[in-house]
Amino acid sequence: MITIDYKSRVPIYDQITAGFIRLKTLGILKPHDKLPSVRSMASSLGINPNTVQKAYAILESDGVIYSVSGKGS
């Protein structure tokens, strides 16, 4: 789904946001698809959950995703 280049100078949260935007643009992510939880995404990528949370917050502030209380993004 999303790959991270740990040697890149681009911050990991920017790589995550760009990855989700790319998936949405390609039509892989459809409107109203549920994103992985912050913890599961962090675990699968081997990164800190705060980094994933920051990426999700950026995506939400840009209007790319939305959160539903108690149900996720």
N, C-alpha and C positions, 0 to 999 in steps of 0.2 A: 504494500500500500504506500507507505512513505519511507524513504530511505534517508539516512543522515550521513553526511560526510564529516567525520570527526576531525579531519585534517584541514577542512575549509576554514577560511577566515570569517565566513558568514556565521553569525550566531545561530545556535541550534533552534531557538524559537522562531527565527526568521525562516529557516529551512522548513520547519513544520508548517508555518503559515503558507509559504509558497507551495508546499506539497499539496495542502488541502485546496488551495485556489486552483492549482493545476488539475487535480482530480475533478473538481467541480466544472472547470472549463471543458475538460474532455468528456464530460457527461457520465463519468464513472460514479460520482456522487450525485444522486438525484435530490431534488428539493424534498425536505422533510425526512431524509435519511438520518438515522441516529449515529452519532459519532462514538467512537470508543471512549470509555470513561478515562479520566485523567490518569488514574492509577494503572489501568491496563495498558494504556498507550505508553506510559513511562516505563513500565515493566518490559514491554515488548521491544522498546528502543534502547533500554538500558540507560535511561537518563533520569534526572531528578523530576518528580511530579510537579514541582514549582515551575519548571521550564515549560512543561506541557500546559499548565494552567495559564501561564503568561501568553503562550501562543493562542490558546482558546479565547482569552480575553481580547487580544488584538483582533482576531477574526470576528468576534462579536461586536466590537466597537466599529469595525469596518463594514458591518452589515452582511458579512458572508455567512455567518451562522447565527442561530439564536438559541437561547437556553430556556427550558421549561422547568420550573421549580419542581424538584423531586424526580424528574425524568431524564435529565441530562441535556446535552446539546444536540 
